[in-house]
């Protein structure tokens, strides 16, 4: 390879995937072939297909929609599961090894497992005891440094000390889109007014738990009310994080699989001109002085160096 002066240079050509797993662009395509291969390897290792909350996604307000839900039932036992590759990316891009992570809405096993597997000690709070038990068993199987706490996130002060964590990642309930349990403190059972009140309180409290000059990530998606109007979950989440003191630093769009979307979109477009939503919003925030990022985070090394011992 010659430079502009005609001098010969021998360099090893690398592409962005070698360093970042996927290019660090604002749109992430979870249908990419390499993404899907990597996700399958993670899923085989984690072994969480939603057994701890069978049918949650297909039962909303006590009703089922047979045509759509018979197909949905075949996907992860009818529940939504966090994308492990998305988690891996957030950990690789916004943390360092041995950084302590936490999730106030722990949900399934994925974030805790991947965090522990990549040497980021994890603590998570989850309301449902059956989910806590299941998650802990999965993590203990691999001797991961992960701890699941059974309680409401309103009580996180009991478990998480101030400025003790290096990264907060969470995917809170999308209001009442998916019903998780019948427990009174479950946000998915609440009115939208009560849901937002509690979400604001919990997200606000996470700011105190993070050390200075650290990142936080919230994965959310819009939800429609009974009249088909978006409830503004995305902008309100941003508002709550800013109010707490975070700075809004990155916005990424995660493109999801089509799945049953053609069935649903055809009906919703004809009935009410509603487009089918195929993405989630990945919101990244920062606590501290952004000028200090380069001093607190090392250059992202190559994928092969970073994961050679993980066999991914």
GICOR-V916581 format. One record per pair of residues at least 12 apart in sequence whose ideal C-beta (glycine too) atoms are under 8 Angstrom apart, sorted by the first residue. I is the first residue (numbers start at 1). J is the second residue. D is the distance in Angstrom with one decimal. If there is no record, write none. Layout:
{{I & J & D} {I & J & D}}
This chain:
{{14 & 302 & 7.1} {17 & 34 & 7.1} {17 & 303 & 7.0} {18 & 302 & 5.2} {18 & 303 & 5.6} {18 & 304 & 7.1} {19 & 300 & 5.8} {19 & 301 & 7.3} {19 & 302 & 5.5} {19 & 303 & 6.8} {20 & 89 & 7.8} {20 & 92 & 7.3} {20 & 93 & 7.1} {20 & 300 & 6.2} {20 & 303 & 7.6} {21 & 38 & 7.4} {21 & 85 & 7.5} {21 & 88 & 6.8} {21 & 89 & 6.0} {21 & 92 & 6.5} {21 & 303 & 5.6} {22 & 34 & 7.5} {22 & 35 & 6.6} {22 & 85 & 7.9} {22 & 89 & 6.7} {24 & 93 & 6.6} {26 & 250 & 7.7} {26 & 251 & 6.6} {26 & 252 & 5.4} {26 & 253 & 6.4} {27 & 252 & 7.2} {27 & 253 & 4.9} {27 & 255 & 6.5} {28 & 86 & 6.9} {28 & 89 & 7.3} {28 & 252 & 5.7} {28 & 253 & 6.9} {28 & 254 & 5.0} {28 & 255 & 6.7} {28 & 282 & 7.3} {29 & 255 & 4.9} {30 & 83 & 5.8} {30 & 85 & 7.0} {30 & 86 & 7.2} {30 & 254 & 6.0} {30 & 255 & 6.0} {30 & 256 & 5.9} {30 & 257 & 6.8} {31 & 255 & 6.6} {31 & 256 & 8.0} {31 & 257 & 5.9} {35 & 85 & 5.4} {38 & 85 & 5.2} {38 & 88 & 7.6} {38 & 312 & 6.6} {39 & 83 & 6.6} {39 & 84 & 5.8} {39 & 85 & 4.9} {41 & 312 & 5.8} {42 & 84 & 3.6} {42 & 85 & 6.6} {42 & 88 & 7.1} {42 & 110 & 7.9} {42 & 114 & 6.8} {42 & 312 & 7.3} {43 & 84 & 6.4} {45 & 113 & 7.8} {45 & 117 & 7.5} {45 & 142 & 7.9} {46 & 84 & 6.4} {46 & 109 & 5.7} {46 & 110 & 6.1} {46 & 113 & 4.9} {46 & 114 & 7.5} {46 & 138 & 6.6} {47 & 138 & 6.4} {48 & 81 & 6.5} {48 & 108 & 5.3} {48 & 109 & 4.1} {48 & 110 & 6.3} {48 & 113 & 7.5} {48 & 134 & 7.6} {48 & 135 & 7.8} {48 & 138 & 6.2} {49 & 76 & 5.1} {49 & 77 & 5.7} {49 & 81 & 7.1} {50 & 76 & 4.4} {50 & 77 & 4.2} {50 & 78 & 7.1} {50 & 79 & 3.6} {50 & 80 & 7.9} {50 & 81 & 5.8} {50 & 108 & 6.9} {51 & 77 & 6.4} {51 & 134 & 6.7} {52 & 108 & 7.5} {52 & 128 & 7.2} {52 & 130 & 5.2} {52 & 131 & 4.4} {52 & 133 & 7.9} {52 & 134 & 4.2} {52 & 135 & 7.7} {53 & 79 & 5.3} {53 & 128 & 7.2} {53 & 130 & 7.8} {53 & 131 & 6.5} {53 & 180 & 6.1} {53 & 181 & 7.6} {54 & 77 & 5.1} {54 & 78 & 6.7} {54 & 79 & 7.2} {55 & 73 & 7.1} {55 & 77 & 7.0} {55 & 78 & 4.6} {55 & 79 & 7.3} {56 & 78 & 6.9} {56 & 79 & 4.8} {56 & 178 & 5.5} {56 & 179 & 5.7} {56 & 180 & 5.6} {57 & 72 & 6.1} {57 & 78 & 5.0} {57 & 79 & 4.9} {57 & 80 & 5.7} {57 & 178 & 5.2} {58 & 72 & 5.4} {58 & 73 & 5.8} {58 & 78 & 4.5} {59 & 179 & 5.9} {60 & 176 & 7.0} {60 & 177 & 7.3} {60 & 178 & 7.4} {60 & 179 & 6.0} {61 & 176 & 7.5} {61 & 179 & 8.0} {67 & 263 & 6.8} {68 & 260 & 5.5} {68 & 263 & 5.6} {68 & 264 & 5.9} {71 & 259 & 7.8} {71 & 260 & 4.9} {71 & 263 & 7.2} {72 & 259 & 7.7} {72 & 260 & 5.8} {75 & 259 & 6.5} {79 & 108 & 8.0} {79 & 178 & 7.4} {80 & 178 & 6.2} {81 & 108 & 5.5} {81 & 110 & 6.5} {82 & 107 & 6.8} {82 & 108 & 5.8} {82 & 110 & 4.1} {82 & 111 & 6.1} {82 & 171 & 5.8} {82 & 219 & 7.6} {83 & 110 & 7.6} {83 & 254 & 7.0} {84 & 110 & 5.2} {84 & 114 & 5.6} {86 & 219 & 7.4} {86 & 254 & 6.0} {86 & 282 & 6.9} {87 & 110 & 5.8} {87 & 111 & 5.1} {87 & 114 & 4.5} {87 & 115 & 7.4} {87 & 169 & 7.2} {88 & 114 & 5.7} {88 & 118 & 7.2} {90 & 169 & 6.0} {90 & 217 & 5.1} {90 & 282 & 7.6} {90 & 284 & 7.8} {91 & 114 & 6.6} {91 & 115 & 6.1} {91 & 118 & 5.6} {91 & 120 & 6.0} {91 & 167 & 7.5} {91 & 169 & 7.9} {92 & 118 & 7.8} {92 & 300 & 6.7} {92 & 306 & 6.8} {93 & 300 & 6.9} {94 & 167 & 6.3} {94 & 215 & 4.0} {94 & 217 & 6.7} {94 & 284 & 6.7} {94 & 297 & 7.9} {95 & 120 & 5.9} {95 & 166 & 6.3} {95 & 167 & 4.7} {95 & 215 & 7.3} {96 & 166 & 7.5} {96 & 297 & 6.4} {96 & 298 & 6.4} {97 & 118 & 7.4} {97 & 119 & 4.9} {97 & 120 & 7.1} {98 & 119 & 6.1} {98 & 120 & 7.0} {98 & 121 & 7.3} {99 & 120 & 5.3} {99 & 166 & 3.5} {99 & 167 & 5.5} {100 & 120 & 7.1} {100 & 121 & 5.1} {100 & 122 & 7.7} {100 & 123 & 7.6} {100 & 164 & 6.8} {100 & 165 & 5.1} {100 & 166 & 5.0} {100 & 167 & 7.6} {101 & 115 & 4.7} {101 & 120 & 4.9} {101 & 121 & 7.2} {101 & 122 & 5.0} {101 & 123 & 7.7} {101 & 165 & 6.7} {101 & 166 & 6.7} {101 & 167 & 4.6} {101 & 168 & 7.4} {101 & 169 & 6.3} {102 & 122 & 6.8} {102 & 123 & 4.7} {102 & 124 & 6.3} {102 & 125 & 7.9} {102 & 160 & 6.1} {102 & 165 & 4.9} {102 & 167 & 7.7} {102 & 168 & 5.9} {102 & 206 & 8.0} {102 & 209 & 6.7} {103 & 122 & 7.5} {103 & 123 & 7.9} {103 & 124 & 4.2} {103 & 125 & 7.3} {103 & 168 & 7.2} {103 & 169 & 5.7} {103 & 170 & 4.9} {104 & 124 & 7.7} {104 & 125 & 5.3} {104 & 153 & 4.0} {104 & 156 & 5.8} {104 & 168 & 7.5} {104 & 170 & 5.6} {104 & 172 & 7.8} {104 & 202 & 5.5} {104 & 203 & 7.8} {104 & 205 & 7.8} {104 & 206 & 6.0} {105 & 125 & 7.4} {105 & 126 & 7.5} {105 & 153 & 6.3} {105 & 170 & 4.9} {105 & 171 & 6.7} {105 & 172 & 4.5} {105 & 173 & 6.8} {105 & 202 & 7.7} {106 & 124 & 3.2} {106 & 125 & 5.9} {106 & 126 & 4.0} {106 & 131 & 7.7} {106 & 132 & 7.8} {106 & 135 & 6.8} {106 & 148 & 6.1} {107 & 126 & 6.6} {107 & 131 & 7.2} {107 & 171 & 6.4} {108 & 131 & 7.3} {108 & 135 & 7.2} {109 & 134 & 7.0} {109 & 135 & 4.5} {109 & 138 & 4.7} {109 & 139 & 7.0} {111 & 124 & 7.2} {111 & 169 & 5.7} {111 & 171 & 7.8} {112 & 124 & 5.2} {112 & 135 & 6.1} {112 & 139 & 6.0} {112 & 144 & 7.8} {112 & 146 & 4.6} {112 & 148 & 6.7} {113 & 135 & 7.8} {113 & 138 & 6.1} {113 & 139 & 5.6} {113 & 142 & 7.5} {113 & 144 & 6.6} {113 & 146 & 6.9} {115 & 146 & 7.1} {115 & 169 & 7.8} {116 & 139 & 5.7} {116 & 142 & 7.4} {116 & 144 & 3.1} {116 & 145 & 5.3} {116 & 146 & 4.2} {117 & 142 & 6.6} {117 & 144 & 6.0} {117 & 310 & 7.1} {118 & 310 & 7.3} {119 & 145 & 8.0} {120 & 166 & 7.9} {120 & 167 & 7.2} {121 & 145 & 4.2} {121 & 146 & 7.5} {122 & 144 & 7.7} {122 & 145 & 6.9} {122 & 146 & 4.5} {122 & 147 & 7.1} {123 & 146 & 7.7} {123 & 147 & 4.9} {123 & 148 & 7.9} {123 & 149 & 6.8} {123 & 159 & 7.0} {123 & 160 & 6.7} {123 & 165 & 7.8} {124 & 146 & 7.6} {124 & 147 & 7.5} {124 & 148 & 5.3} {124 & 149 & 6.9} {125 & 148 & 7.9} {125 & 149 & 4.8} {125 & 151 & 5.8} {125 & 152 & 7.6} {125 & 153 & 4.9} {125 & 155 & 7.9} {125 & 156 & 5.9} {125 & 159 & 6.8} {126 & 148 & 5.8} {126 & 149 & 7.2} {126 & 150 & 6.4} {127 & 150 & 7.3} {127 & 151 & 7.1} {127 & 152 & 5.6} {127 & 153 & 7.8} {127 & 180 & 7.7} {127 & 181 & 7.0} {127 & 183 & 5.8} {127 & 185 & 5.9} {127 & 186 & 5.8} {128 & 150 & 7.7} {128 & 180 & 6.5} {128 & 181 & 5.2} {128 & 183 & 7.0} {128 & 186 & 7.8} {129 & 150 & 5.1} {132 & 148 & 4.6} {132 & 149 & 7.3} {132 & 150 & 4.3} {135 & 148 & 4.9} {136 & 148 & 4.9} {152 & 185 & 4.3} {153 & 202 & 4.6} {153 & 205 & 8.0} {154 & 185 & 7.3} {154 & 198 & 7.0} {154 & 201 & 6.8} {154 & 202 & 6.6} {156 & 202 & 7.4} {156 & 205 & 6.0} {156 & 206 & 7.7} {156 & 209 & 7.1} {157 & 205 & 7.3} {160 & 209 & 4.8} {161 & 209 & 7.5} {162 & 208 & 5.1} {162 & 209 & 6.5} {163 & 208 & 7.3} {163 & 209 & 7.1} {163 & 210 & 6.8} {163 & 211 & 5.0} {163 & 212 & 7.2} {164 & 209 & 6.4} {164 & 211 & 7.4} {165 & 209 & 5.0} {165 & 210 & 5.4} {165 & 211 & 6.7} {165 & 214 & 7.5} {166 & 210 & 7.4} {166 & 211 & 5.9} {166 & 214 & 5.3} {167 & 210 & 7.7} {167 & 214 & 6.2} {167 & 215 & 5.9} {167 & 216 & 7.0} {167 & 217 & 7.6} {168 & 206 & 4.9} {168 & 209 & 6.9} {168 & 210 & 5.8} {168 & 216 & 4.1} {168 & 217 & 7.2} {169 & 216 & 7.4} {169 & 217 & 4.7} {169 & 218 & 7.9} {169 & 219 & 7.9} {170 & 206 & 7.7} {170 & 217 & 7.6} {170 & 218 & 5.7} {170 & 219 & 7.3} {171 & 218 & 7.5} {171 & 219 & 4.1} {171 & 220 & 7.4} {172 & 187 & 7.0} {172 & 199 & 6.1} {172 & 202 & 7.7} {172 & 203 & 7.7} {172 & 218 & 7.1} {172 & 220 & 7.0} {172 & 237 & 7.9} {173 & 186 & 7.7} {173 & 187 & 4.5} {173 & 188 & 4.6} {173 & 195 & 7.6} {174 & 220 & 7.0} {174 & 221 & 5.7} {174 & 223 & 5.0} {174 & 233 & 6.5} {175 & 187 & 7.5} {175 & 188 & 7.2} {175 & 192 & 5.9} {175 & 195 & 5.1} {175 & 223 & 4.8} {175 & 231 & 6.1} {175 & 233 & 6.5} {176 & 188 & 5.5} {176 & 189 & 7.4} {176 & 190 & 7.6} {176 & 192 & 7.6} {176 & 195 & 7.4} {176 & 223 & 7.5} {177 & 223 & 4.8} {187 & 199 & 6.8} {192 & 225 & 6.7} {192 & 231 & 5.6} {196 & 236 & 6.0} {199 & 236 & 7.7} {199 & 237 & 7.4} {199 & 240 & 6.6} {200 & 236 & 7.8} {200 & 240 & 4.5} {200 & 243 & 7.5} {203 & 218 & 7.1} {203 & 237 & 7.0} {203 & 240 & 4.7} {203 & 241 & 5.9} {203 & 244 & 6.5} {204 & 240 & 6.1} {204 & 243 & 6.5} {204 & 244 & 4.1} {205 & 244 & 7.8} {206 & 244 & 7.2} {207 & 241 & 7.9} {207 & 244 & 4.0} {207 & 245 & 4.9} {207 & 246 & 6.1} {207 & 287 & 6.4} {210 & 287 & 5.1} {211 & 287 & 7.8} {212 & 287 & 6.2} {212 & 288 & 4.4} {212 & 289 & 8.0} {213 & 286 & 7.9} {213 & 287 & 7.0} {213 & 288 & 3.6} {213 & 289 & 6.4} {213 & 292 & 4.9} {213 & 293 & 7.2} {213 & 296 & 4.9} {214 & 286 & 7.5} {214 & 287 & 5.5} {214 & 288 & 6.7} {214 & 296 & 7.9} {215 & 249 & 7.3} {215 & 284 & 6.2} {215 & 285 & 6.9} {215 & 286 & 5.6} {215 & 287 & 7.7} {216 & 241 & 7.3} {216 & 246 & 6.2} {216 & 284 & 7.4} {216 & 285 & 4.6} {216 & 286 & 7.5} {216 & 287 & 6.8} {217 & 282 & 6.6} {217 & 283 & 6.9} {217 & 284 & 5.1} {217 & 285 & 7.4} {218 & 237 & 5.7} {218 & 241 & 6.8} {218 & 283 & 4.8} {218 & 285 & 7.4} {219 & 254 & 7.5} {219 & 280 & 5.7} {219 & 281 & 7.2} {219 & 282 & 5.3} {219 & 283 & 7.5} {220 & 233 & 5.5} {220 & 234 & 5.5} {220 & 237 & 5.0} {220 & 280 & 7.0} {220 & 281 & 5.3} {220 & 283 & 6.7} {221 & 233 & 7.1} {221 & 234 & 7.4} {221 & 277 & 6.8} {221 & 279 & 7.3} {221 & 280 & 4.4} {221 & 281 & 6.2} {222 & 234 & 5.8} {222 & 277 & 6.5} {222 & 281 & 8.0} {224 & 274 & 7.3} {228 & 272 & 5.4} {228 & 274 & 6.0} {234 & 281 & 5.1} {234 & 283 & 7.6} {237 & 283 & 6.5} {238 & 283 & 6.3} {241 & 283 & 7.3} {241 & 285 & 5.1} {245 & 287 & 6.7} {246 & 285 & 3.8} {246 & 286 & 6.6} {246 & 287 & 5.8} {247 & 285 & 6.3} {247 & 286 & 4.8} {247 & 287 & 7.5} {247 & 290 & 6.8} {248 & 283 & 7.3} {248 & 285 & 6.0} {249 & 284 & 5.2} {249 & 285 & 5.8} {249 & 286 & 4.4} {249 & 290 & 7.2} {250 & 282 & 7.9} {250 & 283 & 7.7} {250 & 284 & 3.7} {251 & 281 & 6.7} {251 & 282 & 7.3} {251 & 283 & 5.9} {251 & 284 & 7.3} {252 & 281 & 7.7} {252 & 282 & 4.0} {252 & 284 & 7.1} {253 & 279 & 5.0} {253 & 280 & 7.6} {253 & 281 & 6.6} {253 & 282 & 7.2} {254 & 279 & 6.0} {254 & 280 & 4.6} {254 & 281 & 7.8} {254 & 282 & 5.5} {255 & 278 & 6.3} {255 & 279 & 5.4} {256 & 278 & 5.6} {256 & 279 & 6.2} {256 & 280 & 6.6} {258 & 278 & 6.8} {261 & 276 & 4.7} {261 & 278 & 5.9} {262 & 276 & 7.7} {264 & 276 & 5.9}}
